[in-house]
Amino acid sequence: MSAMEVGRVCLKTRGREAGGRCVIVDIIDRNYVLVTGLQGEVRRRRVNMSHLQPLDEKVAIEKDASDEEVAAELQKLNQ
């Protein structure tokens, strides 16, 4: 099992969104993933895997889930 998989919660380590929590929505290739997070924290964008730190948490989402679905799952984790 890879640490970088759809639904894995990660911490951005570089860029203007550094420190923000995000969720992997799709794996683009061996270097890049598509992530999204809570509004105001991390926008939906392509990110280099070396700029992410995977966390132990994982949310139950499908590949290419909408921002709203991901936000709802992250809210459940925060409770």
mmJSON file of the N, C-alpha and C atoms, coordinates in Angstrom:
{"data_MODEL":{"atom_site":{
"group_PDB":["ATOM","ATOM","ATOM","ATOM","ATOM","ATOM","ATOM","ATOM","ATOM","ATOM","ATOM","ATOM","ATOM","ATOM","ATOM","ATOM","ATOM","ATOM","ATOM","ATOM","ATOM","ATOM","ATOM","ATOM","ATOM","ATOM","ATOM","ATOM","ATOM","ATOM","ATOM","ATOM","ATOM","ATOM","ATOM","ATOM","ATOM","ATOM","ATOM","ATOM","ATOM","ATOM","ATOM","ATOM","ATOM","ATOM","ATOM","ATOM","ATOM","ATOM","ATOM","ATOM","ATOM","ATOM","ATOM","ATOM","ATOM","ATOM","ATOM","ATOM","ATOM","ATOM","ATOM","ATOM","ATOM","ATOM","ATOM","ATOM","ATOM","ATOM","ATOM","ATOM","ATOM","ATOM","ATOM","ATOM","ATOM","ATOM","ATOM","ATOM","ATOM","ATOM","ATOM","ATOM","ATOM","ATOM","ATOM","ATOM","ATOM","ATOM","ATOM","ATOM","ATOM","ATOM","ATOM","ATOM","ATOM","ATOM","ATOM","ATOM","ATOM","ATOM","ATOM","ATOM","ATOM","ATOM","ATOM","ATOM","ATOM","ATOM","ATOM","ATOM","ATOM","ATOM","ATOM","ATOM","ATOM","ATOM","ATOM","ATOM","ATOM","ATOM","ATOM","ATOM","ATOM","ATOM","ATOM","ATOM","ATOM","ATOM","ATOM","ATOM","ATOM","ATOM","ATOM","ATOM","ATOM","ATOM","ATOM","ATOM","ATOM","ATOM","ATOM","ATOM","ATOM","ATOM","ATOM","ATOM","ATOM","ATOM","ATOM","ATOM","ATOM","ATOM","ATOM","ATOM","ATOM","ATOM","ATOM","ATOM","ATOM","ATOM","ATOM","ATOM","ATOM","ATOM","ATOM","ATOM","ATOM","ATOM","ATOM","ATOM","ATOM","ATOM","ATOM","ATOM","ATOM","ATOM","ATOM","ATOM","ATOM","ATOM","ATOM","ATOM","ATOM","ATOM","ATOM","ATOM","ATOM","ATOM","ATOM","ATOM","ATOM","ATOM","ATOM","ATOM","ATOM","ATOM","ATOM","ATOM","ATOM","ATOM","ATOM","ATOM","ATOM","ATOM","ATOM","ATOM","ATOM","ATOM","ATOM","ATOM","ATOM","ATOM","ATOM","ATOM","ATOM","ATOM","ATOM","ATOM","ATOM","ATOM","ATOM","ATOM","ATOM","ATOM","ATOM","ATOM","ATOM","ATOM","ATOM","ATOM","ATOM","ATOM","ATOM","ATOM","ATOM"],
"id":[1,2,3,4,5,6,7,8,9,10,11,12,13,14,15,16,17,18,19,20,21,22,23,24,25,26,27,28,29,30,31,32,33,34,35,36,37,38,39,40,41,42,43,44,45,46,47,48,49,50,51,52,53,54,55,56,57,58,59,60,61,62,63,64,65,66,67,68,69,70,71,72,73,74,75,76,77,78,79,80,81,82,83,84,85,86,87,88,89,90,91,92,93,94,95,96,97,98,99,100,101,102,103,104,105,106,107,108,109,110,111,112,113,114,115,116,117,118,119,120,121,122,123,124,125,126,127,128,129,130,131,132,133,134,135,136,137,138,139,140,141,142,143,144,145,146,147,148,149,150,151,152,153,154,155,156,157,158,159,160,161,162,163,164,165,166,167,168,169,170,171,172,173,174,175,176,177,178,179,180,181,182,183,184,185,186,187,188,189,190,191,192,193,194,195,196,197,198,199,200,201,202,203,204,205,206,207,208,209,210,211,212,213,214,215,216,217,218,219,220,221,222,223,224,225,226,227,228,229,230,231,232,233,234,235,236,237],
"type_symbol":["N","C","C","N","C","C","N","C","C","N","C","C","N","C","C","N","C","C","N","C","C","N","C","C","N","C","C","N","C","C","N","C","C","N","C","C","N","C","C","N","C","C","N","C","C","N","C","C","N","C","C","N","C","C","N","C","C","N","C","C","N","C","C","N","C","C","N","C","C","N","C","C","N","C","C","N","C","C","N","C","C","N","C","C","N","C","C","N","C","C","N","C","C","N","C","C","N","C","C","N","C","C","N","C","C","N","C","C","N","C","C","N","C","C","N","C","C","N","C","C","N","C","C","N","C","C","N","C","C","N","C","C","N","C","C","N","C","C","N","C","C","N","C","C","N","C","C","N","C","C","N","C","C","N","C","C","N","C","C","N","C","C","N","C","C","N","C","C","N","C","C","N","C","C","N","C","C","N","C","C","N","C","C","N","C","C","N","C","C","N","C","C","N","C","C","N","C","C","N","C","C","N","C","C","N","C","C","N","C","C","N","C","C","N","C","C","N","C","C","N","C","C","N","C","C","N","C","C","N","C","C","N","C","C","N","C","C"],
"label_atom_id":["N","CA","C","N","CA","C","N","CA","C","N","CA","C","N","CA","C","N","CA","C","N","CA","C","N","CA","C","N","CA","C","N","CA","C","N","CA","C","N","CA","C","N","CA","C","N","CA","C","N","CA","C","N","CA","C","N","CA","C","N","CA","C","N","CA","C","N","CA","C","N","CA","C","N","CA","C","N","CA","C","N","CA","C","N","CA","C","N","CA","C","N","CA","C","N","CA","C","N","CA","C","N","CA","C","N","CA","C","N","CA","C","N","CA","C","N","CA","C","N","CA","C","N","CA","C","N","CA","C","N","CA","C","N","CA","C","N","CA","C","N","CA","C","N","CA","C","N","CA","C","N","CA","C","N","CA","C","N","CA","C","N","CA","C","N","CA","C","N","CA","C","N","CA","C","N","CA","C","N","CA","C","N","CA","C","N","CA","C","N","CA","C","N","CA","C","N","CA","C","N","CA","C","N","CA","C","N","CA","C","N","CA","C","N","CA","C","N","CA","C","N","CA","C","N","CA","C","N","CA","C","N","CA","C","N","CA","C","N","CA","C","N","CA","C","N","CA","C","N","CA","C","N","CA","C","N","CA","C","N","CA","C","N","CA","C","N","CA","C","N","CA","C","N","CA","C"],
"label_alt_id":[null,null,null,null,null,null,null,null,null,null,null,null,null,null,null,null,null,null,null,null,null,null,null,null,null,null,null,null,null,null,null,null,null,null,null,null,null,null,null,null,null,null,null,null,null,null,null,null,null,null,null,null,null,null,null,null,null,null,null,null,null,null,null,null,null,null,null,null,null,null,null,null,null,null,null,null,null,null,null,null,null,null,null,null,null,null,null,null,null,null,null,null,null,null,null,null,null,null,null,null,null,null,null,null,null,null,null,null,null,null,null,null,null,null,null,null,null,null,null,null,null,null,null,null,null,null,null,null,null,null,null,null,null,null,null,null,null,null,null,null,null,null,null,null,null,null,null,null,null,null,null,null,null,null,null,null,null,null,null,null,null,null,null,null,null,null,null,null,null,null,null,null,null,null,null,null,null,null,null,null,null,null,null,null,null,null,null,null,null,null,null,null,null,null,null,null,null,null,null,null,null,null,null,null,null,null,null,null,null,null,null,null,null,null,null,null,null,null,null,null,null,null,null,null,null,null,null,null,null,null,null,null,null,null,null,null,null],
"label_comp_id":["MET","MET","MET","SER","SER","SER","ALA","ALA","ALA","MET","MET","MET","GLU","GLU","GLU","VAL","VAL","VAL","GLY","GLY","GLY","ARG","ARG","ARG","VAL","VAL","VAL","CYS","CYS","CYS","LEU","LEU","LEU","LYS","LYS","LYS","THR","THR","THR","ARG","ARG","ARG","GLY","GLY","GLY","ARG","ARG","ARG","GLU","GLU","GLU","ALA","ALA","ALA","GLY","GLY","GLY","GLY","GLY","GLY","ARG","ARG","ARG","CYS","CYS","CYS","VAL","VAL","VAL","ILE","ILE","ILE","VAL","VAL","VAL","ASP","ASP","ASP","ILE","ILE","ILE","ILE","ILE","ILE","ASP","ASP","ASP","ARG","ARG","ARG","ASN","ASN","ASN","TYR","TYR","TYR","VAL","VAL","VAL","LEU","LEU","LEU","VAL","VAL","VAL","THR","THR","THR","GLY","GLY","GLY","LEU","LEU","LEU","GLN","GLN","GLN","GLY","GLY","GLY","GLU","GLU","GLU","VAL","VAL","VAL","ARG","ARG","ARG","ARG","ARG","ARG","ARG","ARG","ARG","ARG","ARG","ARG","VAL","VAL","VAL","ASN","ASN","ASN","MET","MET","MET","SER","SER","SER","HIS","HIS","HIS","LEU","LEU","LEU","GLN","GLN","GLN","PRO","PRO","PRO","LEU","LEU","LEU","ASP","ASP","ASP","GLU","GLU","GLU","LYS","LYS","LYS","VAL","VAL","VAL","ALA","ALA","ALA","ILE","ILE","ILE","GLU","GLU","GLU","LYS","LYS","LYS","ASP","ASP","ASP","ALA","ALA","ALA","SER","SER","SER","ASP","ASP","ASP","GLU","GLU","GLU","GLU","GLU","GLU","VAL","VAL","VAL","ALA","ALA","ALA","ALA","ALA","ALA","GLU","GLU","GLU","LEU","LEU","LEU","GLN","GLN","GLN","LYS","LYS","LYS","LEU","LEU","LEU","ASN","ASN","ASN","GLN","GLN","GLN"],
"label_asym_id":["A","A","A","A","A","A","A","A","A","A","A","A","A","A","A","A","A","A","A","A","A","A","A","A","A","A","A","A","A","A","A","A","A","A","A","A","A","A","A","A","A","A","A","A","A","A","A","A","A","A","A","A","A","A","A","A","A","A","A","A","A","A","A","A","A","A","A","A","A","A","A","A","A","A","A","A","A","A","A","A","A","A","A","A","A","A","A","A","A","A","A","A","A","A","A","A","A","A","A","A","A","A","A","A","A","A","A","A","A","A","A","A","A","A","A","A","A","A","A","A","A","A","A","A","A","A","A","A","A","A","A","A","A","A","A","A","A","A","A","A","A","A","A","A","A","A","A","A","A","A","A","A","A","A","A","A","A","A","A","A","A","A","A","A","A","A","A","A","A","A","A","A","A","A","A","A","A","A","A","A","A","A","A","A","A","A","A","A","A","A","A","A","A","A","A","A","A","A","A","A","A","A","A","A","A","A","A","A","A","A","A","A","A","A","A","A","A","A","A","A","A","A","A","A","A","A","A","A","A","A","A","A","A","A","A","A","A"],
"label_entity_id":["1","1","1","1","1","1","1","1","1","1","1","1","1","1","1","1","1","1","1","1","1","1","1","1","1","1","1","1","1","1","1","1","1","1","1","1","1","1","1","1","1","1","1","1","1","1","1","1","1","1","1","1","1","1","1","1","1","1","1","1","1","1","1","1","1","1","1","1","1","1","1","1","1","1","1","1","1","1","1","1","1","1","1","1","1","1","1","1","1","1","1","1","1","1","1","1","1","1","1","1","1","1","1","1","1","1","1","1","1","1","1","1","1","1","1","1","1","1","1","1","1","1","1","1","1","1","1","1","1","1","1","1","1","1","1","1","1","1","1","1","1","1","1","1","1","1","1","1","1","1","1","1","1","1","1","1","1","1","1","1","1","1","1","1","1","1","1","1","1","1","1","1","1","1","1","1","1","1","1","1","1","1","1","1","1","1","1","1","1","1","1","1","1","1","1","1","1","1","1","1","1","1","1","1","1","1","1","1","1","1","1","1","1","1","1","1","1","1","1","1","1","1","1","1","1","1","1","1","1","1","1","1","1","1","1","1","1"],
"label_seq_id":[1,1,1,2,2,2,3,3,3,4,4,4,5,5,5,6,6,6,7,7,7,8,8,8,9,9,9,10,10,10,11,11,11,12,12,12,13,13,13,14,14,14,15,15,15,16,16,16,17,17,17,18,18,18,19,19,19,20,20,20,21,21,21,22,22,22,23,23,23,24,24,24,25,25,25,26,26,26,27,27,27,28,28,28,29,29,29,30,30,30,31,31,31,32,32,32,33,33,33,34,34,34,35,35,35,36,36,36,37,37,37,38,38,38,39,39,39,40,40,40,41,41,41,42,42,42,43,43,43,44,44,44,45,45,45,46,46,46,47,47,47,48,48,48,49,49,49,50,50,50,51,51,51,52,52,52,53,53,53,54,54,54,55,55,55,56,56,56,57,57,57,58,58,58,59,59,59,60,60,60,61,61,61,62,62,62,63,63,63,64,64,64,65,65,65,66,66,66,67,67,67,68,68,68,69,69,69,70,70,70,71,71,71,72,72,72,73,73,73,74,74,74,75,75,75,76,76,76,77,77,77,78,78,78,79,79,79],
"pdbx_PDB_ins_code":[null,null,null,null,null,null,null,null,null,null,null,null,null,null,null,null,null,null,null,null,null,null,null,null,null,null,null,null,null,null,null,null,null,null,null,null,null,null,null,null,null,null,null,null,null,null,null,null,null,null,null,null,null,null,null,null,null,null,null,null,null,null,null,null,null,null,null,null,null,null,null,null,null,null,null,null,null,null,null,null,null,null,null,null,null,null,null,null,null,null,null,null,null,null,null,null,null,null,null,null,null,null,null,null,null,null,null,null,null,null,null,null,null,null,null,null,null,null,null,null,null,null,null,null,null,null,null,null,null,null,null,null,null,null,null,null,null,null,null,null,null,null,null,null,null,null,null,null,null,null,null,null,null,null,null,null,null,null,null,null,null,null,null,null,null,null,null,null,null,null,null,null,null,null,null,null,null,null,null,null,null,null,null,null,null,null,null,null,null,null,null,null,null,null,null,null,null,null,null,null,null,null,null,null,null,null,null,null,null,null,null,null,null,null,null,null,null,null,null,null,null,null,null,null,null,null,null,null,null,null,null,null,null,null,null,null,null],
"Cartn_x":[0.846,0.0,0.89,0.638,1.393,0.873,1.766,1.349,0.578,0.874,0.191,-0.917,-2.139,-3.295,-4.485,-5.486,-6.69,-7.334,-7.624,-8.24,-7.26,-5.971,-4.959,-4.91,-4.937,-4.811,-3.323,-2.936,-1.528,-1.376,-0.143,0.215,1.108,0.768,1.62,2.836,4.021,5.256,5.918,5.493,6.124,5.074,5.466,4.574,3.755,2.901,2.114,1.076,0.736,-0.237,0.448,1.742,2.494,1.83,1.703,1.054,-0.413,-0.978,-2.389,-2.615,-3.744,-4.108,-4.902,-4.615,-5.304,-5.528,-6.324,-6.643,-6.277,-5.661,-5.342,-6.626,-6.947,-8.168,-7.879,-6.681,-6.318,-4.799,-4.297,-2.868,-2.644,-1.884,-1.68,-0.596,0.571,1.649,2.54,3.756,4.572,5.136,5.0,5.518,4.444,3.256,2.238,0.907,0.213,-1.132,-2.025,-3.334,-4.322,-4.842,-4.772,-5.219,-6.253,-7.006,-7.911,-8.061,-8.505,-8.666,-9.842,-9.891,-10.965,-10.822,-11.948,-11.931,-11.1,-10.21,-9.339,-8.049,-7.936,-6.723,-5.887,-6.454,-5.744,-6.708,-6.319,-7.126,-6.91,-7.849,-7.71,-6.632,-5.564,-4.457,-3.548,-2.707,-1.698,-0.512,-0.011,1.077,2.128,3.378,4.479,4.427,4.558,4.484,5.559,6.698,7.765,7.417,6.337,5.888,4.78,4.521,3.468,4.049,3.494,3.836,2.569,2.511,1.298,1.089,-0.162,-0.528,-1.161,-1.397,-1.976,-3.458,-4.099,-5.539,-5.864,-7.041,-7.532,-9.036,-9.566,-11.008,-11.556,-12.819,-13.465,-14.07,-13.29,-13.784,-13.456,-14.188,-13.925,-12.909,-12.282,-11.375,-12.142,-11.53,-12.118,-13.329,-13.338,-14.433,-14.474,-15.655,-15.816,-15.232,-15.006,-14.48,-15.432,-16.732,-17.734,-17.687,-17.529,-17.44,-16.2,-15.087,-13.844,-13.965,-14.541,-14.705,-15.585,-16.642,-17.531,-16.783,-15.959,-15.192,-14.137,-13.499,-12.517,-13.184,-14.394,-15.131,-15.434,-15.773,-16.032,-14.776,-13.611,-12.35,-12.051,-12.399,-12.072,-12.943,-14.026,-14.938,-14.451],
"Cartn_y":[-1.182,0.0,1.244,2.135,3.369,4.424,5.27,6.355,7.41,7.541,8.516,7.806,7.893,7.253,8.189,7.952,8.784,8.7,9.865,9.931,10.192,10.101,10.327,11.814,12.111,13.49,13.804,14.979,15.379,16.795,17.139,18.483,19.061,20.254,20.898,21.47,21.195,21.627,22.798,23.128,24.214,25.059,26.289,27.184,28.066,28.875,29.826,29.136,27.897,27.14,26.193,26.394,25.528,25.518,24.335,24.179,23.83,23.909,23.595,22.101,21.615,20.208,20.058,18.996,18.736,17.238,16.876,15.475,15.177,14.034,13.618,13.158,13.789,13.495,12.608,12.743,11.95,11.866,10.782,10.632,10.866,11.911,12.299,11.439,11.385,10.506,10.192,9.714,9.288,10.447,11.683,12.845,13.796,13.777,14.773,14.144,14.835,14.441,15.674,15.442,16.513,16.539,17.714,17.837,18.943,18.894,19.977,19.951,21.081,21.18,22.061,22.473,23.358,24.715,25.384,26.691,27.657,28.381,29.313,28.692,27.373,26.697,26.194,25.316,24.768,24.698,25.341,25.284,23.955,23.597,22.384,22.651,21.862,22.075,20.858,20.866,19.827,20.167,19.159,19.38,18.29,18.689,17.738,16.922,15.608,14.738,15.064,15.595,15.922,17.144,17.847,19.005,18.641,17.347,16.876,15.943,16.029,15.082,14.305,13.01,12.234,12.067,12.172,11.976,10.598,10.184,8.866,8.806,9.957,10.005,9.735,9.161,8.909,9.107,9.719,9.929,9.045,8.697,7.814,8.657,8.874,9.607,8.803,9.096,8.485,9.341,8.765,9.507,10.655,11.824,13.04,13.531,13.363,13.854,15.38,15.937,17.394,18.03,19.339,20.073,19.984,19.989,19.928,18.587,17.491,16.159,16.047,16.57,16.52,17.373,18.573,19.458,18.8,18.116,17.44,16.337,15.571,14.495,15.059,16.178,16.793,17.333,17.864,18.355,17.204,16.028,14.853,14.464,14.56,14.225,15.186,16.452,17.477,17.405,16.657,16.599,15.659],
"Cartn_z":[0.0,0.0,0.0,-0.928,-1.054,-0.082,0.392,1.282,0.501,-0.776,-1.621,-2.389,-1.862,-2.479,-2.371,-3.198,-3.179,-1.8,-1.23,0.087,1.218,0.953,1.992,2.355,3.643,4.125,4.225,3.692,3.667,4.193,4.498,4.913,3.827,3.322,2.321,3.024,2.485,3.129,2.429,1.221,0.47,-0.227,-0.549,-1.28,-0.358,-0.951,-0.159,0.707,0.385,1.184,2.168,2.413,3.33,4.701,5.267,6.564,6.461,5.252,5.047,4.872,5.402,5.229,3.942,3.21,1.951,1.805,0.8,0.524,-0.924,-1.165,-2.536,-3.208,-4.353,-5.091,-6.299,-6.881,-8.054,-8.137,-8.699,-8.939,-10.425,-10.761,-12.157,-12.799,-12.19,-12.646,-11.449,-11.682,-10.55,-9.735,-10.227,-9.51,-8.999,-9.596,-9.282,-8.88,-7.965,-7.549,-7.599,-7.655,-7.585,-6.16,-5.514,-4.126,-4.005,-2.933,-2.561,-1.051,-0.508,0.939,1.284,2.535,2.966,2.287,2.078,1.428,2.264,1.62,2.309,2.803,2.701,3.168,1.993,1.171,0.013,-1.163,-2.279,-3.503,-4.213,-5.083,-5.899,-6.94,-6.901,-7.827,-7.91,-8.94,-9.122,-8.224,-7.499,-6.544,-6.713,-6.618,-6.628,-5.334,-5.437,-4.254,-3.226,-3.68,-2.73,-1.88,-2.213,-1.442,-0.464,-0.299,0.604,1.656,2.86,3.924,4.251,3.907,4.193,5.694,6.121,7.52,7.685,8.9,9.17,8.83,8.646,8.407,6.942,6.723,5.367,5.379,4.311,4.201,3.089,3.209,2.231,1.119,0.052,-1.117,-2.367,-3.422,-4.722,-5.481,-6.491,-7.358,-8.01,-8.113,-8.695,-7.913,-6.603,-5.762,-5.822,-5.625,-5.672,-4.414,-4.494,-3.342,-2.155,-2.424,-1.358,-0.626,-1.386,-0.775,0.115,-0.378,0.391,1.65,1.525,2.683,3.746,3.318,4.269,5.016,4.313,4.953,5.909,5.527,6.418,7.68,7.537,8.704,9.664,9.117,9.96,10.751,10.096,10.764,11.91,11.735,12.729,13.969,13.927,15.079,16.133],
"occupancy":[1.0,1.0,1.0,1.0,1.0,1.0,1.0,1.0,1.0,1.0,1.0,1.0,1.0,1.0,1.0,1.0,1.0,1.0,1.0,1.0,1.0,1.0,1.0,1.0,1.0,1.0,1.0,1.0,1.0,1.0,1.0,1.0,1.0,1.0,1.0,1.0,1.0,1.0,1.0,1.0,1.0,1.0,1.0,1.0,1.0,1.0,1.0,1.0,1.0,1.0,1.0,1.0,1.0,1.0,1.0,1.0,1.0,1.0,1.0,1.0,1.0,1.0,1.0,1.0,1.0,1.0,1.0,1.0,1.0,1.0,1.0,1.0,1.0,1.0,1.0,1.0,1.0,1.0,1.0,1.0,1.0,1.0,1.0,1.0,1.0,1.0,1.0,1.0,1.0,1.0,1.0,1.0,1.0,1.0,1.0,1.0,1.0,1.0,1.0,1.0,1.0,1.0,1.0,1.0,1.0,1.0,1.0,1.0,1.0,1.0,1.0,1.0,1.0,1.0,1.0,1.0,1.0,1.0,1.0,1.0,1.0,1.0,1.0,1.0,1.0,1.0,1.0,1.0,1.0,1.0,1.0,1.0,1.0,1.0,1.0,1.0,1.0,1.0,1.0,1.0,1.0,1.0,1.0,1.0,1.0,1.0,1.0,1.0,1.0,1.0,1.0,1.0,1.0,1.0,1.0,1.0,1.0,1.0,1.0,1.0,1.0,1.0,1.0,1.0,1.0,1.0,1.0,1.0,1.0,1.0,1.0,1.0,1.0,1.0,1.0,1.0,1.0,1.0,1.0,1.0,1.0,1.0,1.0,1.0,1.0,1.0,1.0,1.0,1.0,1.0,1.0,1.0,1.0,1.0,1.0,1.0,1.0,1.0,1.0,1.0,1.0,1.0,1.0,1.0,1.0,1.0,1.0,1.0,1.0,1.0,1.0,1.0,1.0,1.0,1.0,1.0,1.0,1.0,1.0,1.0,1.0,1.0,1.0,1.0,1.0,1.0,1.0,1.0,1.0,1.0,1.0,1.0,1.0,1.0,1.0,1.0,1.0],
"B_iso_or_equiv":[0.0,0.0,0.0,0.0,0.0,0.0,0.0,0.0,0.0,0.0,0.0,0.0,0.0,0.0,0.0,0.0,0.0,0.0,0.0,0.0,0.0,0.0,0.0,0.0,0.0,0.0,0.0,0.0,0.0,0.0,0.0,0.0,0.0,0.0,0.0,0.0,0.0,0.0,0.0,0.0,0.0,0.0,0.0,0.0,0.0,0.0,0.0,0.0,0.0,0.0,0.0,0.0,0.0,0.0,0.0,0.0,0.0,0.0,0.0,0.0,0.0,0.0,0.0,0.0,0.0,0.0,0.0,0.0,0.0,0.0,0.0,0.0,0.0,0.0,0.0,0.0,0.0,0.0,0.0,0.0,0.0,0.0,0.0,0.0,0.0,0.0,0.0,0.0,0.0,0.0,0.0,0.0,0.0,0.0,0.0,0.0,0.0,0.0,0.0,0.0,0.0,0.0,0.0,0.0,0.0,0.0,0.0,0.0,0.0,0.0,0.0,0.0,0.0,0.0,0.0,0.0,0.0,0.0,0.0,0.0,0.0,0.0,0.0,0.0,0.0,0.0,0.0,0.0,0.0,0.0,0.0,0.0,0.0,0.0,0.0,0.0,0.0,0.0,0.0,0.0,0.0,0.0,0.0,0.0,0.0,0.0,0.0,0.0,0.0,0.0,0.0,0.0,0.0,0.0,0.0,0.0,0.0,0.0,0.0,0.0,0.0,0.0,0.0,0.0,0.0,0.0,0.0,0.0,0.0,0.0,0.0,0.0,0.0,0.0,0.0,0.0,0.0,0.0,0.0,0.0,0.0,0.0,0.0,0.0,0.0,0.0,0.0,0.0,0.0,0.0,0.0,0.0,0.0,0.0,0.0,0.0,0.0,0.0,0.0,0.0,0.0,0.0,0.0,0.0,0.0,0.0,0.0,0.0,0.0,0.0,0.0,0.0,0.0,0.0,0.0,0.0,0.0,0.0,0.0,0.0,0.0,0.0,0.0,0.0,0.0,0.0,0.0,0.0,0.0,0.0,0.0,0.0,0.0,0.0,0.0,0.0,0.0],
"pdbx_formal_charge":[null,null,null,null,null,null,null,null,null,null,null,null,null,null,null,null,null,null,null,null,null,null,null,null,null,null,null,null,null,null,null,null,null,null,null,null,null,null,null,null,null,null,null,null,null,null,null,null,null,null,null,null,null,null,null,null,null,null,null,null,null,null,null,null,null,null,null,null,null,null,null,null,null,null,null,null,null,null,null,null,null,null,null,null,null,null,null,null,null,null,null,null,null,null,null,null,null,null,null,null,null,null,null,null,null,null,null,null,null,null,null,null,null,null,null,null,null,null,null,null,null,null,null,null,null,null,null,null,null,null,null,null,null,null,null,null,null,null,null,null,null,null,null,null,null,null,null,null,null,null,null,null,null,null,null,null,null,null,null,null,null,null,null,null,null,null,null,null,null,null,null,null,null,null,null,null,null,null,null,null,null,null,null,null,null,null,null,null,null,null,null,null,null,null,null,null,null,null,null,null,null,null,null,null,null,null,null,null,null,null,null,null,null,null,null,null,null,null,null,null,null,null,null,null,null,null,null,null,null,null,null,null,null,null,null,null,null],
"auth_seq_id":[1,1,1,2,2,2,3,3,3,4,4,4,5,5,5,6,6,6,7,7,7,8,8,8,9,9,9,10,10,10,11,11,11,12,12,12,13,13,13,14,14,14,15,15,15,16,16,16,17,17,17,18,18,18,19,19,19,20,20,20,21,21,21,22,22,22,23,23,23,24,24,24,25,25,25,26,26,26,27,27,27,28,28,28,29,29,29,30,30,30,31,31,31,32,32,32,33,33,33,34,34,34,35,35,35,36,36,36,37,37,37,38,38,38,39,39,39,40,40,40,41,41,41,42,42,42,43,43,43,44,44,44,45,45,45,46,46,46,47,47,47,48,48,48,49,49,49,50,50,50,51,51,51,52,52,52,53,53,53,54,54,54,55,55,55,56,56,56,57,57,57,58,58,58,59,59,59,60,60,60,61,61,61,62,62,62,63,63,63,64,64,64,65,65,65,66,66,66,67,67,67,68,68,68,69,69,69,70,70,70,71,71,71,72,72,72,73,73,73,74,74,74,75,75,75,76,76,76,77,77,77,78,78,78,79,79,79],
"auth_comp_id":["MET","MET","MET","SER","SER","SER","ALA","ALA","ALA","MET","MET","MET","GLU","GLU","GLU","VAL","VAL","VAL","GLY","GLY","GLY","ARG","ARG","ARG","VAL","VAL","VAL","CYS","CYS","CYS","LEU","LEU","LEU","LYS","LYS","LYS","THR","THR","THR","ARG","ARG","ARG","GLY","GLY","GLY","ARG","ARG","ARG","GLU","GLU","GLU","ALA","ALA","ALA","GLY","GLY","GLY","GLY","GLY","GLY","ARG","ARG","ARG","CYS","CYS","CYS","VAL","VAL","VAL","ILE","ILE","ILE","VAL","VAL","VAL","ASP","ASP","ASP","ILE","ILE","ILE","ILE","ILE","ILE","ASP","ASP","ASP","ARG","ARG","ARG","ASN","ASN","ASN","TYR","TYR","TYR","VAL","VAL","VAL","LEU","LEU","LEU","VAL","VAL","VAL","THR","THR","THR","GLY","GLY","GLY","LEU","LEU","LEU","GLN","GLN","GLN","GLY","GLY","GLY","GLU","GLU","GLU","VAL","VAL","VAL","ARG","ARG","ARG","ARG","ARG","ARG","ARG","ARG","ARG","ARG","ARG","ARG","VAL","VAL","VAL","ASN","ASN","ASN","MET","MET","MET","SER","SER","SER","HIS","HIS","HIS","LEU","LEU","LEU","GLN","GLN","GLN","PRO","PRO","PRO","LEU","LEU","LEU","ASP","ASP","ASP","GLU","GLU","GLU","LYS","LYS","LYS","VAL","VAL","VAL","ALA","ALA","ALA","ILE","ILE","ILE","GLU","GLU","GLU","LYS","LYS","LYS","ASP","ASP","ASP","ALA","ALA","ALA","SER","SER","SER","ASP","ASP","ASP","GLU","GLU","GLU","GLU","GLU","GLU","VAL","VAL","VAL","ALA","ALA","ALA","ALA","ALA","ALA","GLU","GLU","GLU","LEU","LEU","LEU","GLN","GLN","GLN","LYS","LYS","LYS","LEU","LEU","LEU","ASN","ASN","ASN","GLN","GLN","GLN"],
"auth_asym_id":["A","A","A","A","A","A","A","A","A","A","A","A","A","A","A","A","A","A","A","A","A","A","A","A","A","A","A","A","A","A","A","A","A","A","A","A","A","A","A","A","A","A","A","A","A","A","A","A","A","A","A","A","A","A","A","A","A","A","A","A","A","A","A","A","A","A","A","A","A","A","A","A","A","A","A","A","A","A","A","A","A","A","A","A","A","A","A","A","A","A","A","A","A","A","A","A","A","A","A","A","A","A","A","A","A","A","A","A","A","A","A","A","A","A","A","A","A","A","A","A","A","A","A","A","A","A","A","A","A","A","A","A","A","A","A","A","A","A","A","A","A","A","A","A","A","A","A","A","A","A","A","A","A","A","A","A","A","A","A","A","A","A","A","A","A","A","A","A","A","A","A","A","A","A","A","A","A","A","A","A","A","A","A","A","A","A","A","A","A","A","A","A","A","A","A","A","A","A","A","A","A","A","A","A","A","A","A","A","A","A","A","A","A","A","A","A","A","A","A","A","A","A","A","A","A","A","A","A","A","A","A","A","A","A","A","A","A"],
"auth_atom_id":["N","CA","C","N","CA","C","N","CA","C","N","CA","C","N","CA","C","N","CA","C","N","CA","C","N","CA","C","N","CA","C","N","CA","C","N","CA","C","N","CA","C","N","CA","C","N","CA","C","N","CA","C","N","CA","C","N","CA","C","N","CA","C","N","CA","C","N","CA","C","N","CA","C","N","CA","C","N","CA","C","N","CA","C","N","CA","C","N","CA","C","N","CA","C","N","CA","C","N","CA","C","N","CA","C","N","CA","C","N","CA","C","N","CA","C","N","CA","C","N","CA","C","N","CA","C","N","CA","C","N","CA","C","N","CA","C","N","CA","C","N","CA","C","N","CA","C","N","CA","C","N","CA","C","N","CA","C","N","CA","C","N","CA","C","N","CA","C","N","CA","C","N","CA","C","N","CA","C","N","CA","C","N","CA","C","N","CA","C","N","CA","C","N","CA","C","N","CA","C","N","CA","C","N","CA","C","N","CA","C","N","CA","C","N","CA","C","N","CA","C","N","CA","C","N","CA","C","N","CA","C","N","CA","C","N","CA","C","N","CA","C","N","CA","C","N","CA","C","N","CA","C","N","CA","C","N","CA","C","N","CA","C","N","CA","C","N","CA","C","N","CA","C","N","CA","C"],
"pdbx_PDB_model_num":[1,1,1,1,1,1,1,1,1,1,1,1,1,1,1,1,1,1,1,1,1,1,1,1,1,1,1,1,1,1,1,1,1,1,1,1,1,1,1,1,1,1,1,1,1,1,1,1,1,1,1,1,1,1,1,1,1,1,1,1,1,1,1,1,1,1,1,1,1,1,1,1,1,1,1,1,1,1,1,1,1,1,1,1,1,1,1,1,1,1,1,1,1,1,1,1,1,1,1,1,1,1,1,1,1,1,1,1,1,1,1,1,1,1,1,1,1,1,1,1,1,1,1,1,1,1,1,1,1,1,1,1,1,1,1,1,1,1,1,1,1,1,1,1,1,1,1,1,1,1,1,1,1,1,1,1,1,1,1,1,1,1,1,1,1,1,1,1,1,1,1,1,1,1,1,1,1,1,1,1,1,1,1,1,1,1,1,1,1,1,1,1,1,1,1,1,1,1,1,1,1,1,1,1,1,1,1,1,1,1,1,1,1,1,1,1,1,1,1,1,1,1,1,1,1,1,1,1,1,1,1,1,1,1,1,1,1]
}}}
